[in-house]
């Protein structure tokens, strides 16, 4: 499983950053652009995607890896 991806604000832009990385993977004008880029990385690496709001709090979390608790049905 790869590094979890985080979409966080950076100045007036949005960054995609792998967990534990000191530098951003990419910078984007809008949060949606950053989410799309981070989702592709998370799917490719079978990891999780954390989307933060402007205050830095996690507002959404998606798993694209080996989910430890898959839903029944």
C-alpha positions in Angstrom: 0.0 0.0 0.0 1.3 3.5 -0.9 1.3 6.7 1.0 -2.0 8.3 2.0 -2.7 11.4 0.0 -3.8 14.7 1.6 -5.5 17.7 -0.1 -4.7 20.7 2.0 -4.8 24.5 1.5 -1.5 26.3 0.7 -1.6 30.1 0.5 -4.3 30.8 -2.1 -4.0 27.4 -3.7 -4.6 23.7 -2.9 -1.8 21.1 -2.7 -1.7 17.4 -3.0 0.8 15.9 -0.5 1.8 12.4 0.3 1.7 11.5 4.0 5.1 12.2 5.6 6.4 14.2 2.5 7.9 17.6 3.2 7.1 18.9 -0.3 3.8 19.0 -2.2 3.3 16.5 -5.1 1.3 19.1 -7.0 -0.4 22.6 -6.6 -3.8 23.5 -8.0 -6.0 26.6 -8.4 -9.1 24.9 -7.0 -9.8 22.2 -4.4 -11.7 20.1 -7.0 -8.6 20.0 -9.3 -6.5 18.9 -6.3 -9.0 16.3 -5.3 -9.1 14.8 -8.8 -5.3 14.6 -8.9 -5.1 13.1 -5.4 -7.8 10.6 -6.2 -5.9 9.3 -9.2 -2.7 8.9 -7.1 -4.6 7.2 -4.2 -6.2 4.7 -6.6 -2.9 4.0 -8.2 -1.2 3.4 -4.9 -4.2 1.7 -3.3 -4.1 4.2 -0.4 -6.4 6.6 1.3 -7.4 10.1 0.4 -7.9 12.8 3.0 -9.6 16.0 2.0 -9.1 19.0 4.4 -11.1 22.2 4.6 -9.5 25.7 4.6 -9.0 25.4 8.4 -7.0 22.2 7.9 -9.6 19.9 9.4 -10.4 16.7 7.6 -13.8 17.0 6.0 -13.8 13.8 3.9 -11.9 10.5 3.7 -12.0 7.9 1.0 -10.2 4.5 0.9 -9.0 3.1 -2.4 -6.8 0.4 -0.9 -7.3 -2.8 1.0 -10.3 -1.7 3.2 -10.1 -3.4 6.6 -13.9 -3.2 7.0 -15.7 -3.7 3.7 -19.5 -3.2 3.8 -21.7 -6.3 3.6 -24.1 -6.7 0.8 
